[in-house]
């Protein structure tokens, strides 16, 4: 009997893995945006920090380093920067607190009305949206003329109907906010209305039919169906409207020029005045960073609170 021996087993080393080649194609697509982002965002921010830390003077070639002097002026009571910066920041906050609820409520109300199958619905949608295509200069001139102290249409109509003397809208503290706020609502409500109209079209009608069968009133349907279903859109509308309101500039500049007594001057308007009228570029740069940080913190807090409410719903 012969025994066959198995051939000796040989082990071979595993073949080396092929080298992974770096795919540069995604980075090439990102390169144009990265270049623009650096040129128009990163570089201006860095240069603004440099200006805020130096005493910037365009006429003399010297820009001595002063550290946080201009930042301290903003927080030191008694300095002009402290008085005017915080006063105009309060003005901007007041405008935001008044205009944002009006813009959200008016947009939602118009969307609810124009979502129904009424005659001329497309026409009315266009009518309420068209003011948004106007520039701020046209809008400001229009509302300044409407509320002019002497020849304004509002005073003319009031005098014709009641015989009362004209009201000095533009030169009275408090009343000067009326044309700014009302004009801004008229000017920008159409965009928010369009967002709500699109969101209302995505609400399932079966929810309203089921609620009607259960005996829910129209108010109950609005409260328990419409409002929760529109919560994500409302979050977006509130945040974007608040950001736009904090950037108040053109309306107050054209309608009242910040008066009377700086009562309607926005913080951006004052920062612009500090830079290009008072030629205090370093001080204006410091104010810009403080205001930007304030907006960043406020927006983050607002977004977190409203996002928590949306998730809770």
C-alpha positions in Angstrom: 0.0 0.0 0.0 1.5 3.3 -1.0 0.8 6.5 0.9 0.7 9.7 -1.1 2.0 12.7 0.6 0.2 16.0 0.3 2.2 18.7 -1.4 3.6 21.2 1.0 1.4 24.3 1.5 3.0 27.5 0.6 1.8 30.8 2.1 1.9 33.9 -0.1 2.0 37.4 1.3 -1.2 39.5 0.7 -1.0 41.8 -2.2 -0.5 45.4 -1.1 -3.7 47.6 -1.2 -3.8 50.1 -4.0 -3.0 53.6 -2.9 -6.1 55.8 -2.6 -5.8 58.7 -4.9 -7.1 62.0 -3.5 -10.1 63.1 -5.5 -9.7 66.8 -6.0 -12.9 67.3 -8.0 -15.1 68.2 -5.0 -12.6 70.8 -3.8 -12.5 72.4 -7.2 -16.2 72.9 -7.1 -15.9 74.5 -3.6 -12.9 76.7 -4.6 -14.9 79.6 -6.2 -17.2 79.9 -3.1 -14.2 79.5 -0.8 -12.4 82.3 -2.6 -15.4 84.6 -2.5 -16.1 83.8 1.2 -12.5 84.6 2.2 -12.4 87.8 0.1 -15.8 89.2 1.1 -16.3 87.7 4.6 -13.1 86.5 6.3 -10.8 89.2 5.2 -13.2 92.1 6.0 -13.9 90.7 9.5 -10.2 90.4 10.2 -9.4 93.8 8.8 -12.3 95.2 10.9 -10.8 93.7 14.0 -7.5 95.3 13.1 -9.1 98.7 12.6 -11.1 98.5 15.9 -7.8 97.9 17.8 -6.0 100.9 16.2 -6.6 104.6 16.0 -7.4 104.7 12.4 -6.8 108.0 10.5 -6.9 108.1 6.8 -5.2 111.5 6.6 -2.1 110.7 8.7 -0.3 107.5 7.7 0.0 106.5 11.4 -2.5 104.0 13.0 -1.2 103.5 16.6 -2.3 100.5 18.5 -4.8 101.4 21.3 -6.1 97.9 22.3 -9.7 97.8 23.5 -10.0 101.6 24.0 -12.9 101.9 21.5 -14.7 98.9 23.0 -14.4 100.4 26.5 -15.9 103.7 25.3 -19.1 101.7 24.3 -19.5 100.4 27.8 -18.3 103.5 29.7 -21.2 105.8 30.9 -20.8 109.4 30.0 -19.0 108.9 26.7 -20.8 109.9 23.5 -20.4 106.4 22.1 -22.1 104.9 25.2 -25.0 107.4 25.1 -25.7 107.2 21.4 -25.0 103.6 20.7 -27.3 102.2 23.4 -30.0 104.8 22.6 -30.0 103.8 19.0 -29.8 100.1 19.9 -32.9 100.6 22.1 -34.6 102.3 19.1 -33.8 99.3 16.9 -35.0 96.9 19.5 -38.3 98.9 19.9 -38.9 98.8 16.2 -38.2 95.0 16.1 -40.6 94.4 19.0 -43.4 96.3 17.3 -42.9 95.3 13.7 -42.2 91.6 14.0 -45.5 90.6 15.6 -47.4 92.8 13.1 -45.6 91.3 10.2 -46.2 87.7 11.3 -49.9 88.3 12.3 -50.7 90.3 9.1 -49.0 87.8 6.9 -50.8 84.8 8.5 -54.1 86.6 8.4 -53.8 87.5 4.7 -52.6 84.0 3.9 -55.7 82.5 5.6 -58.0 84.9 3.7 -56.3 84.4 0.3 -56.0 80.6 0.7 -59.8 80.3 0.4 -61.3 79.9 -3.1 -62.5 83.5 -3.4 -63.0 85.5 -6.6 -59.9 87.4 -7.7 -57.6 85.5 -5.4 -54.6 85.6 -7.7 -55.1 89.4 -8.2 -55.2 90.1 -4.5 -52.1 87.9 -3.9 -50.2 90.0 -6.5 -51.5 93.2 -5.0 -50.1 92.4 -1.5 -46.9 91.0 -2.9 -46.0 93.8 -5.3 -44.8 96.4 -2.7 -42.0 94.1 -1.9 -40.4 94.7 -5.3 -39.9 98.4 -4.5 -36.6 99.7 -3.4 -36.3 101.2 0.1 -35.8 104.7 -1.3 -39.1 104.6 -3.2 -40.9 103.2 -0.2 -39.4 105.8 2.1 -40.2 108.8 -0.2 -43.8 107.5 -0.6 -44.5 107.1 3.1 -42.7 110.4 4.0 -45.1 112.2 1.6 -48.1 110.4 3.0 -47.3 111.5 6.6 -45.8 114.9 5.8 -46.6 117.4 8.5 -48.2 119.9 6.1 -49.0 118.4 2.7 -49.3 114.7 3.6 -52.2 112.8 2.3 -53.0 111.4 5.8 -53.3 114.9 7.3 -55.3 116.1 4.2 -57.8 113.3 4.5 -58.1 113.8 8.3 -58.7 117.5 7.9 -61.2 116.9 5.2 -63.2 114.4 7.2 -63.0 115.9 10.7 -61.7 119.5 10.2 -58.9 118.8 12.7 -55.6 120.6 12.3 -52.7 118.6 10.8 -50.6 116.3 13.1 -46.8 116.8 13.0 -46.1 113.1 12.5 -42.5 113.4 11.4 -41.4 115.9 14.1 -43.1 114.4 17.2 -41.3 111.8 19.2 -43.3 108.6 19.3 -45.6 109.5 16.4 -42.6 109.5 14.1 -42.5 105.7 14.4 -45.9 105.4 12.8 -45.0 105.9 9.2 -41.8 103.8 9.7 -43.6 100.8 11.2 -46.7 101.0 9.0 -44.7 101.5 5.9 -42.4 98.6 6.7 -45.4 96.3 7.2 -47.0 97.4 3.9 -43.6 97.0 2.2 -42.6 93.5 3.4 -45.7 91.6 4.5 -46.1 90.1 1.0 -43.1 87.9 1.3 -44.2 86.3 4.6 -47.7 85.9 3.2 -46.3 83.9 0.3 -44.5 81.6 2.7 -47.6 81.0 4.7 -49.7 80.4 1.5 -47.2 77.7 0.4 -47.3 76.1 3.9 -51.2 76.2 4.0 -51.3 74.3 0.7 -49.4 71.4 2.4 -51.8 71.0 5.3 -53.9 67.8 4.7 -57.6 68.7 4.3 -58.5 65.4 5.9 -57.4 66.9 9.3 -60.0 69.6 8.9 -62.7 67.2 7.7 -62.1 64.9 10.7 -62.2 67.8 13.1 -65.4 69.1 11.6 -67.0 65.6 12.1 -65.9 65.7 15.7 -67.6 69.1 16.1 -64.6 71.3 16.3 -65.3 75.0 15.7 -63.2 77.1 13.2 -61.2 78.6 16.1 -60.5 75.1 17.5 -59.4 73.9 14.0 -57.1 77.0 13.7 -55.6 76.5 17.1 -55.1 72.8 17.1 -54.4 72.1 13.4 -53.3 75.2 11.5 -51.0 76.7 14.1 -49.1 73.4 14.9 -48.8 72.5 11.2 -47.4 76.0 10.4 -45.0 76.0 13.3 -41.8 75.3 11.2 -42.7 78.1 8.8 -43.5 80.4 11.7 -40.1 79.7 13.2 -38.4 80.7 9.9 -40.6 83.8 9.4 -40.0 85.1 12.9 -36.2 84.6 12.8 -35.7 86.1 9.4 -38.1 89.0 10.1 -36.4 89.8 13.3 -33.0 89.8 11.6 -34.3 92.1 8.9 -35.9 94.4 11.5 -32.6 94.7 13.4 -31.0 95.9 10.1 -33.3 98.9 10.0 -31.6 101.7 8.1 -33.2 103.0 4.9 -36.7 103.5 6.3 -35.7 105.7 9.2 -33.0 107.5 7.2 -35.4 108.6 4.4 -38.7 109.1 6.3 -37.4 110.8 9.4 -33.6 111.0 9.1 -33.4 109.5 12.5 -35.3 112.4 14.2 -36.6 114.0 16.1 -33.8 114.0 18.6 -32.5 110.7 17.4 -35.7 109.0 18.6 -36.0 107.0 15.4 -32.3 106.6 14.6 -31.3 103.0 14.2 -28.0 101.6 15.5 -26.8 100.9 11.9 -27.6 104.5 11.0 -25.5 105.7 14.0 -22.6 103.4 13.2 -22.6 104.8 9.6 -22.7 108.3 10.9 -19.8 107.6 13.3 -17.7 106.3 10.4 -18.5 108.5 7.5 -19.7 111.7 9.1 -17.5 111.8 12.3 -14.7 109.9 10.5 -14.3 107.7 13.6 -13.6 104.5 11.7 -12.1 102.6 14.7 -15.0 103.5 16.9 -17.5 102.5 14.2 -15.7 99.1 13.7 -15.9 98.4 17.4 -19.6 99.2 17.5 -20.2 97.0 14.5 -18.6 94.0 16.3 -20.6 94.6 19.5 -23.8 94.9 17.5 -23.0 91.8 15.5 -22.3 89.8 18.6 -25.5 91.0 20.1 -27.5 89.9 17.1 -25.7 86.5 17.0 -26.6 85.8 20.7 -30.1 87.0 20.3 -30.8 85.0 17.2 -29.3 81.9 18.7 -31.5 82.2 21.8 -34.6 83.0 19.7 -33.9 80.0 17.4 -33.4 77.6 20.4 -36.6 78.7 22.2 -38.8 78.5 19.1 -37.2 75.3 17.8 -38.0 73.7 21.2 -41.6 74.8 20.9 -41.8 73.3 17.4 -40.4 70.0 18.6 -42.8 70.0 21.5 -45.8 70.4 19.1 
